Amino acid sequence: MADFQKIRLRAAKRKGGEEELTSLLGPMPDNAAVADISDDRILSTMAERVFAAGFVWRVIEQKWPGFEEAFLRFEPKRLVFQPDDFWHDLASDQRIVRNPQKIKSVRDNAAFVERVSKEHHGFGQFLADWPADDQVGLMAYLGKHGSRLGGNTGQYFLRWLGWDAFVISADMAAALRDAGLDIAETPTSKRDLDKIQTQINQWVKDTGLPRRHISRILAMSIGENHSPQSLRDYMGDD
């Protein structure tokens, strides 16, 4: 495998220097702090990433105040007791993106969040307690027990909460392959995901960087060289 420092130097050169690259890495993640996030904000973030999947993120962001109103501020305890008519009416509610399957996912995920929260004294506590070096295991859990939380949606959900998550974008996977990791072009098998987890964990030990930063550096080291400003516009506050 290539030395990660060489990958970082390449990313810095592409972005206009180390200072510019550092500015694009985002804040330091804090898995312990995720324990303090309330269940309604967990479900809100979960729903936002589900609705944003395959859609223009900025449109979802601009409409989100309407989503908050329509979905009762995403309070799981309220949502799990709403009748079928409530969910049926949301399919014609102009405050939100009217996608029946994604609306249903909010209902399912409200029950998911409520159940896990009861078992672990808060869904945020459950996430905070999950080992940082086993994101692949957490992704599998979210994909199996949650609704529409598989693939990159679950990864972005974790990152948006502040959990130390890598995101396996096309560029990130390409950078791993370029560095010598034997994975598929689109790595989705457990074998490939375990390889990625192992390599990221090794680079965390080697560099002291969080997984989030390693992931972003990899993605910025290869592929189309987006300008720093375009990346900031795309990533927002993430």
Buried (B, 14 or more C-beta within 10 A) or exposed (E): EBEBEEBBBBBBEBBEEEEEBEBBBBEEBBBEEBBEBBBBBBBBBBBBBBBBBEEEBEEBBEBBEBBBEBBBBBBBEBBBEBEEEBBEEBEEBEBBBEBEEBBBBBBBBBBBBBBBBEEBEBBBBBBBBBEBBBBBBBBBBBBEEBBBBBEBBBBBBBBBBBBBBBBBBBBBBBBBBBBEBEBEEEBEEEEBBBBBBEBBBEBBEEBEBBBBBBBBBBBBBBBEEBEBEEBEEEEEEB
